[in-house]
Amino acid sequence: MLRYAIAYSINDPVGKNVAEKLVERGGSISYCGKAISCYNINGIMLGGFNEDTINFDFLDETPDENADFIIVVSKHQSTSNTKTLSVHHTGNVSDALYGGKPKQLSYVNPAITKQIFRNYYKNSLELKEYAFTLEATHHGPTSLIKPLLFIEIGSTEKEWNDIKAINSLAQTIIDTISNVDIDYDCIPSIGIGSTHYPKKFTEMELNDKYCFGHIISKHYADYLDFDLLKQCVEKSNPRIKAAIIEKKGIKSEIRKRIDSIIRELGLEIIYV
């Protein structure tokens, strides 16, 4: 049976606010190794740590070393300060400026991500002032063996403390951990191209048969080599079957090189 763990930074307002809501709905104090705070939420361990979430390189061991999948709750920040509800995987396509290691991607489970993303959308329908989106893969941690995702609220202090948004995210986690039956009837895919907030991939995740693992924005397409694309495929369970490429914004010579590697890895290529 699928087992989740939930992690947050005690210095992160979204993490703290969501943790409080989860504990209010039924949680008992527990012990999670190095965690500053630890609760058992209906058998799921919720750990709060002093480190910034991008440096959570210890999550294989805590809050639950027996967990199959880790949900990291975090604030979202952007230069535009757009009201945002987002989900993304972690990894560094080039340098490791914000945690993790250079040119290293995390492990992912696209089917679980799709289910969590759809739950989040369902629970945020009334928050019409927020942009709801997948994000391209970015920042740490990158070295964990367990698959994980970040689920976020952004982008300013006002949104980080918005009770409606907090309730939406907390309910998403409750819905997720209450239903451990994952629908694997989707096509695990990587996304290449688009912006950091990939509109087409977001729509496909919500409405189509594809479920996304790593998404590499057009701004980092030039960094994609055989090793990185192989990581995109092999660090996914279920294994990636398709590469969905938004051609707009990727130079022809770069796209041809990427296409050649993807074919060598045995993936179907779908252009959007």
Secondary structure, 3 states (H helix, E strand, C coil): CCCEEEEEECCCHHHHHHHHHHHHCCCEECCCCCCCEEEEECCEEEEEECCCHHHCCCCCCCCCCCCCEEEEEEEECCCCCCCEEEEECCEECCCCCCCCCCCEECCECHHHHHHHHHHHHHHCCCCCCCEEEECCCCCCCCCCCCCEEEEEEECCHHHHCCHHHHHHHHHHHHHHHHCCCCCCCCEEEEEEECCCCCHHHHHHHHHCCEEEEEEECHHHHHHCCHHHHHHHHHCECCCCCEEEEECCCCCHHHHHHHHHHHHHCCCEEEEC
